[in-house]
């Protein structure tokens, strides 16, 4: 089962997160939300959730330090 781990505010951010997670060896899906056309859901398999959350924290933390 796929689980949403993050909602990206735009396509560029979604693509960057998808690339980084896939580069770490995770399966990743991205889909546009039905609520807002500019938002994208990042999904991963439920079995990888714990590991992905740690990597996602690092990705998001590094994006705030380096615009």
C-alpha positions as CSV (number, residue, x, y, z in Angstrom):
1,X,0.0,0.0,0.0
2,X,1.3,3.5,-0.9
3,X,1.3,6.2,1.8
4,X,1.5,10.0,1.4
5,X,4.6,11.2,3.3
6,X,4.7,14.8,2.1
7,X,2.6,17.4,0.1
8,X,4.9,19.5,-2.0
9,X,3.8,23.1,-2.8
10,X,4.8,22.9,-6.4
11,X,6.1,20.5,-9.2
12,X,9.7,21.6,-8.8
13,X,9.8,20.7,-5.1
14,X,8.0,17.4,-5.8
15,X,10.5,16.5,-8.5
16,X,13.5,17.4,-6.3
17,X,12.2,15.2,-3.4
18,X,11.3,12.4,-5.8
19,X,14.8,12.4,-7.3
20,X,16.5,12.5,-3.9
21,X,14.5,9.6,-2.5
22,X,14.8,7.5,-5.6
23,X,18.6,8.2,-5.5
24,X,18.6,6.7,-2.0
25,X,16.9,3.6,-3.4
26,X,13.3,4.1,-2.4
27,X,10.3,3.5,-4.6
28,X,8.5,6.9,-5.0
29,X,5.3,8.1,-6.7
30,X,4.2,11.7,-7.2
31,X,0.6,12.7,-8.0
32,X,-1.1,16.0,-8.3
33,X,-3.6,16.6,-5.5
34,X,-7.3,17.1,-6.2
35,X,-7.6,19.9,-3.7
36,X,-5.0,22.4,-5.2
37,X,-3.6,22.2,-8.7
38,X,-0.2,23.4,-7.5
39,X,0.3,20.8,-4.8
40,X,1.8,17.3,-5.3
41,X,1.6,14.3,-3.0
42,X,4.8,12.3,-2.5
43,X,4.0,8.6,-1.9
44,X,6.1,5.7,-0.8
45,X,5.4,2.1,0.1
46,X,4.1,1.7,3.6
47,X,6.9,-0.8,4.3
48,X,9.5,1.8,3.7
49,X,7.8,4.6,5.7
50,X,10.2,4.7,8.7
51,X,13.4,4.8,6.6
52,X,12.0,7.3,4.1
53,X,10.9,9.7,6.9
54,X,14.5,10.0,8.1
55,X,15.8,10.7,4.7
56,X,12.9,13.2,4.0
57,X,13.8,15.1,7.2
58,X,17.4,15.5,5.9
59,X,16.2,16.6,2.4
60,X,13.8,19.2,3.8
61,X,16.4,20.4,6.4
62,X,19.0,20.9,3.7
63,X,16.6,22.8,1.4
64,X,16.0,25.4,4.1
65,X,19.7,26.0,4.5
66,X,20.5,26.3,0.9
67,X,17.8,28.1,-1.1
